[in-house]
Amino acid sequence: MSCPLGYGQEKPPEPATGSTSKKVEQKAADPLSSEREVSTIPSADGSPFLYPSEKQFFGAATAKGHRLETQDMSMVIAIHNAVNEQTWQEILKYESLHKEVCAEPKLLRFLGRPGELTPKARWTSFFGRSPPFDRHDWHVDRCGTQVRYVVDFYDGHQSPSHPVSIHIDARPEVSFEGLRDRFALWWRGKTG
């Protein structure tokens, strides 16, 4: 399954314009929940990060020109939140290399960068791999040191028991420290 917002398509849908279409969007968004789910990801102030509600997500996505159906929003939100939780777990694997320095890293912010390929994604797509449908940069506070992680989201291998499958490739940015951590985690996997 591709990104529910249409990232990775040749050309994203055109945003709706005009007062009539805005009224239709607002009316369509009315049955959506305003409740926000609490994540396991600690934010900059230590409180848990809050996921957007169905209404917030729908509003932001349609404002960017994505076409979503209101009846799909509970599933879209569930997938979105599960992917973010798994992304955080992938980042924590790297952060575990620094647990003596920082026992509880925190998410400062993340930035969606759809359409921008990371160097790794560009390289692997040159050799035939499908490009990711989305990319994020996650900025983490490692107890006073800001660390940037790059995250590529790929379509995974679907099966009857897993109709939605997303492969998450999260890793530290390309820097001396980032490359050192990538090698250390790879080595731990080889020897651990």
Salt bridges, closest charged atoms under 4 A:
GLU14 OE2 - LYS11 NZ 3.26
GLU90 OE2 - LYS93 NZ 3.19
GLU95 OE2 - ARG142 NH2 2.79
GLU116 OE1 - ARG113 NH2 2.55
ASP134 OD2 - HIS136 NE2 3.44
ASP137 OD2 - ARG113 NH1 2.46
ASP137 OD1 - ARG135 NH2 3.01
ASP137 OD2 - ARG148 NH1 2.82
ASP152 OD2 - ARG171 NH2 2.85
ASP169 OD2 - LYS120 NZ 2.89
ASP169 OD2 - ARG171 NH1 3.49
GLU173 OE1 - ARG148 NE 2.98
ASP181 OD2 - HIS98 NE2 2.72
ASP181 OD2 - ARG142 NH2 3.70
